[in-house]
C-alpha cells in the first residue's frame, strides 16, 4: 500500500462478493458490501426519481431513465424535448392525412439538431403515427418493433446545413407506391412548435387544439360555404390559412377551430363541390 491516498470509501469491487482484501485492514478506508443503493437517502432519491418518471409517462411525455430505451442525458433532454412533442404531433398529422397503409417513411433532421442522436425522436414520430390506429398497444418502447412487424421501412437522414430555419424536421410517408405525403415542422427558440409545410403548401400553423384540413380546388365562395356549415353547428373558427398552386388549381385550407368537429360535420363539408377531402385533427 503506497499511502498516497488520504482516505477513500469503497462500495463496488472487481470481484464480488469480496471477503478478503488488504484494504479492509486500513483505517483510512471505509468499505461496504455493495449496499450504497440501500441507504435511507438513496431509497428516498430513487422513489422520487421513479415518481417523476411515472408522472411523465402518465402525461404522455418521453421518459429519461427507462431500462429498455436509450438513456437521454438531462442536458440533451432540454434540447430534444420540444422536438419530441413536435415529432409525435407530426406523426399524428401523418396518420390522419395518410391515404392508406404506410409502408415507407423518411425522416430528415436538418440543422443544429442533426448533431445529436435522434433515434428517440424517430420513436416518438412512430408512436404518433401508429397510435391513432393501434391506440394503447403502441408506445415509445415498442413503436419501432411494431413498425417493422407491419412492414414499414423507416429511413433517418441528418443534414446539419439549413437555409430557411435553424432546425427542421421533414417527413415523407408513402404507401403502396401509389401515394405520397410530406410534412415539415420546427421549434422556435421559445419552444413554440410550427407546422411549416404540408405537401407543396407552405404554412405557419401551431399543432395544437383542433384543426380542420381541407384539400380542394381553388374557387370563389368556397370559404364562405365551409364557414356557414361550421356555424350551423356552433363551431367557431379561430384562425385560417390558405395555400394554392395557382389560381383555380389545387389548394389547401387549414382552419383552427375552438371545438372538436364531429364526423357528421366533416361529411357535410366533403359534400361541398370542389372539396377533395376534409380531415379533423385533434392534438
C-alpha positions in Angstrom: 0.0 0.0 0.0 1.6 3.3 -1.1 -0.4 5.5 1.3 -0.7 8.3 -1.3 -4.5 8.4 -0.8 -5.5 10.1 2.4 -8.9 8.3 2.6 -11.5 6.5 0.5 -14.9 4.8 0.7 -15.5 1.7 -1.5 -18.7 0.0 -2.3 -18.1 -1.9 -5.5 -15.3 -4.3 -6.3 -13.8 -6.0 -9.3 -14.9 -9.4 -8.0 -17.9 -9.8 -5.7 -18.6 -10.9 -3.1 -15.2 -9.6 -1.8 -14.4 -11.3 1.5 -10.7 -10.7 1.8 -8.6 -7.7 0.8 -5.6 -5.8 2.3 -7.8 -2.7 2.0 -10.0 -4.0 4.8 -7.2 -3.5 7.3 -6.6 0.2 6.6 -8.1 2.8 9.0 -8.2 5.3 6.1 -10.6 3.1 4.1 -14.4 2.7 4.7 -15.8 -0.4 2.9 -19.4 -1.5 2.4 -20.6 -4.7 0.6 -22.1 -3.1 -2.5 -25.1 -1.7 -0.5 -24.8 2.0 -1.3 -28.2 2.0 -3.0 -29.8 0.6 0.1 -29.2 3.6 2.3 -32.2 5.6 3.5 -31.1 8.6 1.5 -30.6 6.5 -1.7 -34.0 4.9 -1.3 -35.7 8.3 -0.9 -33.9 9.6 -4.0 -34.9 6.5 -6.1 -38.5 6.8 -5.0 -38.6 10.5 -6.0 -37.0 9.7 -9.4 -39.4 6.9 -10.1 -42.4 9.1 -9.2 -41.3 11.8 -11.6 -40.9 9.2 -14.4 -44.3 7.8 -13.7 -45.8 11.3 -14.0 -44.0 11.8 -17.3 -45.5 8.5 -18.6 -49.0 9.4 -17.5 -48.6 12.8 -19.2 -47.6 11.1 -22.4 -44.1 12.6 -22.3 -40.8 10.9 -23.2 -39.1 9.2 -20.2 -35.5 9.7 -19.3 -34.5 6.5 -17.4 -36.3 3.6 -18.9 -34.3 0.4 -18.9 -35.4 -0.7 -22.4 -34.9 2.6 -24.4 -31.7 4.7 -24.9 -30.8 6.9 -22.0 -31.0 10.6 -22.8 -28.7 12.9 -20.8 -30.6 15.7 -18.9 -28.8 18.5 -20.8 -29.7 16.8 -24.1 -33.3 16.2 -23.0 -33.7 20.0 -22.6 -32.8 20.4 -26.3 -34.8 17.5 -27.6 -37.9 17.5 -25.5 -39.8 20.1 -27.6 -38.8 18.3 -30.7 -40.1 15.1 -29.2 -43.5 16.8 -28.8 -43.3 18.1 -32.4 -42.4 14.8 -34.0 -45.2 13.0 -32.1 -47.7 15.5 -33.4 -46.3 15.3 -36.9 -46.8 11.6 -36.6 -50.5 12.1 -35.7 -50.9 14.5 -38.5 -49.4 12.0 -40.9 -51.7 9.3 -39.6 -54.8 11.5 -40.2 -53.7 12.5 -43.7 -52.3 9.2 -45.0 -54.2 7.9 -48.0 -53.9 4.3 -47.0 -51.5 1.9 -45.2 -48.0 3.4 -44.8 -45.1 1.3 -46.0 -42.2 3.7 -46.3 -41.1 6.6 -44.0 -38.2 9.1 -44.5 -37.4 11.4 -41.5 -34.9 14.1 -42.3 -33.4 16.2 -39.5 -31.9 19.4 -40.7 -29.9 22.0 -38.9 -28.1 22.1 -35.5 -30.3 19.4 -34.1 -28.8 16.9 -36.6 -25.6 16.8 -34.4 -27.4 14.6 -31.8 -28.5 11.0 -31.6 -32.1 11.4 -32.7 -33.4 7.8 -32.5 -35.7 8.9 -29.6 -37.4 11.5 -31.9 -37.9 8.9 -34.6 -39.5 6.6 -32.0 -41.9 9.4 -30.9 -42.9 10.0 -34.6 -43.7 6.3 -35.0 -45.7 6.4 -31.8 -47.7 9.4 -33.1 -48.2 7.7 -36.5 -49.3 4.3 -35.1 -51.3 5.2 -32.0 -54.4 6.5 -33.8 -54.7 3.0 -35.3 -53.4 0.8 -32.5 -54.3 3.0 -29.5 -52.7 1.9 -26.2 -51.0 -1.1 -27.9 -48.1 1.1 -29.1 -45.7 3.2 -27.0 -42.3 4.8 -27.1 -40.6 1.5 -26.4 -42.3 -0.8 -28.9 -43.1 1.6 -31.7 -40.1 0.7 -33.9 -40.8 -3.0 -33.4 -44.5 -2.6 -34.3 -43.4 -0.6 -37.4 -41.1 -3.4 -38.5 -43.8 -6.0 -37.9 -46.2 -4.0 -40.1 -43.6 -3.9 -42.9 -42.9 -0.2 -42.6 -39.5 0.9 -43.8 -38.0 3.8 -41.7 -35.1 5.8 -43.0 -33.5 8.5 -40.9 -31.4 11.2 -42.6 -29.3 14.0 -40.9 -28.1 17.2 -42.5 -26.5 20.0 -40.5 -26.8 22.5 -43.3 -30.1 24.5 -43.5 -31.2 27.6 -45.3 -34.6 28.7 -44.0 -34.7 27.7 -40.3 -32.2 26.9 -37.6 -33.7 23.4 -37.4 -36.4 21.4 -39.3 -37.9 18.0 -39.2 -39.0 17.0 -42.7 -41.1 13.8 -43.1 -42.2 11.9 -46.2 -44.6 9.0 -46.0 -45.5 6.7 -48.9 -48.0 3.9 -49.4 -48.2 1.0 -52.0 -46.2 3.0 -54.5 -49.4 5.0 -55.2 -49.4 8.0 -52.9 -47.0 10.2 -51.0 -47.5 12.9 -48.4 -44.9 15.2 -46.8 -44.7 17.5 -43.8 -42.2 19.8 -42.2 -42.1 21.4 -38.8 -39.8 23.3 -36.5 -39.4 24.6 -32.9 -38.6 28.2 -32.3 -36.3 29.5 -29.5 -39.3 30.0 -27.2 -40.2 26.3 -27.7 -43.2 27.2 -29.9 -43.9 24.5 -32.4 -44.9 25.2 -36.0 -46.0 23.1 -39.0 -44.2 24.8 -41.9 -45.4 22.7 -44.8 -48.0 20.1 -45.8 -47.1 18.7 -49.2 -46.2 21.6 -51.5 -48.1 24.2 -49.5 -46.1 26.5 -47.1 -47.7 27.1 -43.8 -47.3 28.6 -40.3 -49.6 26.6 -38.1 -49.3 25.7 -34.4 -50.0 21.9 -34.0 -52.4 22.5 -31.0 -56.1 22.2 -30.4 -58.4 21.3 -33.3 -57.6 21.6 -36.9 -59.7 21.1 -40.0 -57.6 20.4 -43.0 -59.3 20.6 -46.4 -57.9 19.8 -49.8 -59.9 21.5 -52.6 -60.0 23.2 -55.9 -59.4 26.9 -55.7 -62.6 28.9 -56.4 -64.6 31.8 -55.1 -67.2 31.4 -52.3 -65.8 28.1 -51.1 -64.5 29.5 -47.8 -67.9 31.1 -47.1 -69.7 27.8 -47.7 -67.5 26.0 -45.2 -67.9 28.8 -42.6 -71.7 28.5 -42.9 -71.6 24.8 -42.2 -69.4 25.2 -39.2 -71.6 28.0 -37.9 -74.7 25.8 -38.1 -73.0 23.5 -35.5 -71.8 26.4 -33.3 -68.1 25.7 -34.2 -66.1 28.9 -34.1 -63.2 29.5 -36.5 -60.2 30.9 -34.5 -57.8 31.1 -37.4 -57.4 30.2 -41.1 -54.6 29.7 -43.6 -54.9 29.1 -47.3 -52.4 27.9 -49.9 -52.8 27.2 -53.6 -50.7 26.0 -56.5 -52.2 28.6 -58.9 -55.5 30.4 -59.4 -58.2 27.7 -59.9 -55.7 24.9 -59.1 -55.2 22.6 -56.2 -55.4 24.3 -52.8 -55.2 23.6 -49.1 -57.2 25.2 -46.3 -56.3 24.9 -42.7 -58.9 26.0 -40.1 -58.1 26.3 -36.4 -61.4 25.8 -34.5 -62.4 26.1 -30.9 -64.2 22.8 -30.6 -63.9 19.2 -31.7 -65.6 18.5 -35.0 -67.9 15.5 -35.2 -67.9 13.2 -38.2 -71.3 14.4 -39.4 -69.9 17.9 -39.8 -66.9 16.6 -41.7 -69.3 14.7 -44.0 -71.3 17.9 -44.6 -68.1 19.7 -45.6 -67.0 16.9 -48.0 -70.4 17.2 -49.8 -69.5 20.8 -50.9 -68.5 20.8 -54.6 -64.7 21.0 -55.4 -63.7 19.7 -52.0 -61.5 16.6 -52.4 -61.0 15.7 -48.7 -61.6 17.1 -45.2 -59.9 15.8 -42.1 -60.2 16.7 -38.5 -57.0 16.5 -36.4 -57.2 16.9 -32.6 -53.8 17.4 -30.9 
